[in-house]
Amino acid sequence: QAHVVESGVVLVQPGGSLRLSCAASGVTFNNYVIRWYCQASGSERELVAVIGSIHTGSSTNYADSVKCRFTISRDNAKNTVYLQMNSLKPDDTAVYYCNAQGVRGAAGKDYWGQGTQVIVSS
């Protein structure tokens, strides 16, 4: 059975960096658009970053709040997508979810990771 794996709780100091991973099991990420969302306590889930499938050249887009600080990338050989988070702020504290949405031959398939709790605090 296919699923997306990313989990855990991470504590980082303000100004620090962190890399989240989203790994696929049973699926190949090449045909998926991958999105990272964040959900702070008491708030709606918000889109943070997106990377297109290899068919779109893995184009990327970011929420204004994280532009120039976060970078989404994919390692096709490892079937993994990363979210590099730099210059972290306490406002970045949230649960971060990875979502894989299939396109082309994988159209209609949709997977969510369990979420990673990121706490930015001194």
Backbone torsions as a table, in degrees:
resi	resn	phi	psi	omega
1	GLN	NA	134.9	-177.5
2	ALA	-81.1	145.2	173.0
3	HIS	-160.2	167.9	179.8
4	VAL	-111.8	134.6	-174.2
5	VAL	-116.3	121.2	168.8
6	GLU	-163.6	128.4	-171.9
7	SER	-162.3	172.5	175.0
8	GLY	116.1	176.3	176.3
9	VAL	-124.5	130.6	-177.8
10	VAL	-128.2	131.8	176.4
11	LEU	-111.5	128.4	-179.6
12	VAL	-139.5	148.2	-179.7
13	GLN	-79.4	153.4	175.7
14	PRO	-56.0	137.9	-176.8
15	GLY	87.6	-8.5	-178.3
16	GLY	-82.3	-179.9	-178.8
17	SER	-125.7	158.2	-177.7
18	LEU	-157.8	144.6	174.9
19	ARG	-122.1	120.1	175.5
20	LEU	-93.0	146.5	179.2
21	SER	-120.0	145.2	176.1
22	CYS	-131.2	108.0	-175.0
23	ALA	-108.5	142.9	-179.9
24	ALA	-99.2	144.4	174.5
25	SER	-131.3	120.6	179.9
26	GLY	86.4	-1.9	175.9
27	VAL	-136.1	161.3	175.8
28	THR	-110.4	121.6	-173.6
29	PHE	-67.3	-11.7	-176.5
30	ASN	-54.8	-35.6	-176.7
31	ASN	-99.6	27.0	-178.3
32	TYR	-128.5	142.5	166.9
33	VAL	-88.3	128.9	-176.5
34	ILE	-110.8	130.4	179.0
35	ARG	-124.2	140.8	170.5
36	TRP	-106.2	130.1	176.2
37	TYR	-117.8	157.1	171.3
38	CYS	-128.6	149.4	178.0
39	GLN	-138.8	108.5	176.1
40	ALA	-80.7	158.1	-179.1
41	SER	-56.6	127.0	178.2
42	GLY	78.2	7.0	-177.3
43	SER	-119.2	166.7	175.9
44	GLU	-75.2	157.1	174.7
45	ARG	-71.9	133.1	-176.6
46	GLU	-123.3	145.2	176.8
47	LEU	-75.8	131.2	-179.4
48	VAL	-103.7	-49.4	-176.0
49	ALA	-156.6	154.2	179.4
50	VAL	-141.1	143.6	174.3
51	ILE	-129.9	130.5	-177.5
52	GLY	-73.3	171.0	177.3
53	SER	-70.4	173.0	179.3
54	ILE	-65.0	-19.9	-178.8
55	HIS	-71.7	-18.9	177.5
56	THR	-106.0	12.6	-178.0
57	GLY	72.9	20.3	179.4
58	SER	55.0	46.5	177.8
59	SER	-62.6	151.2	-176.2
60	THR	-124.4	156.1	175.6
61	ASN	-151.9	152.2	-173.5
62	TYR	-137.7	152.6	169.9
63	ALA	-67.2	147.2	-178.6
64	ASP	-56.6	-33.2	-175.0
65	SER	-68.3	-18.2	-176.9
66	VAL	-118.4	-2.3	179.5
67	LYS	-56.9	139.0	179.9
68	CYS	74.8	-3.1	176.5
69	ARG	-115.8	-37.1	-177.1
70	PHE	-108.9	147.8	176.1
71	THR	-135.3	127.1	175.6
72	ILE	-101.7	139.3	-179.1
73	SER	-150.9	162.9	177.8
74	ARG	-127.8	144.7	172.7
75	ASP	-115.3	99.5	-175.0
76	ASN	-65.2	-33.1	-179.8
77	ALA	-65.1	-34.0	-179.9
78	LYS	-96.7	-1.5	179.2
79	ASN	55.3	44.4	-173.6
80	THR	-137.0	143.9	174.0
81	VAL	-116.9	140.5	-177.3
82	TYR	-117.6	153.6	169.1
83	LEU	-125.9	104.9	176.9
84	GLN	-84.8	123.3	-175.2
85	MET	-117.8	116.7	-179.9
86	ASN	-116.7	162.8	177.7
87	SER	49.2	49.6	-175.0
88	LEU	-66.0	144.7	-179.0
89	LYS	-120.5	156.6	176.1
90	PRO	-55.2	-31.2	178.4
91	ASP	-66.4	-14.7	177.5
92	ASP	-80.0	-6.7	178.5
93	THR	-60.2	123.1	-175.9
94	ALA	-178.2	170.9	167.3
95	VAL	-91.2	130.1	-178.2
96	TYR	-106.0	127.6	-177.8
97	TYR	-115.7	141.3	173.9
98	CYS	-102.1	135.5	177.7
99	ASN	-128.3	133.6	177.5
100	ALA	-116.8	118.7	-179.3
101	GLN	-114.3	121.0	-176.0
102	GLY	-72.1	146.7	174.4
103	VAL	-131.0	163.9	179.7
104	ARG	53.7	-121.8	-176.5
105	GLY	-63.8	-18.0	178.9
106	ALA	-104.9	13.8	-178.2
107	ALA	-56.4	137.8	179.6
108	GLY	94.3	-12.7	179.2
109	LYS	-93.1	140.8	-174.6
110	ASP	-149.0	126.4	-177.8
111	TYR	-131.2	145.7	176.6
112	TRP	-122.7	141.1	171.1
113	GLY	-79.8	169.4	-176.1
114	GLN	-76.7	-16.6	-179.8
115	GLY	100.8	145.1	175.6
116	THR	-121.9	123.2	178.1
117	GLN	-81.3	118.1	176.7
118	VAL	-109.6	124.7	178.3
119	ILE	-117.7	120.3	179.3
120	VAL	-107.4	107.9	-174.3
121	SER	-158.8	148.4	176.1
122	SER	-92.6	NA	NA
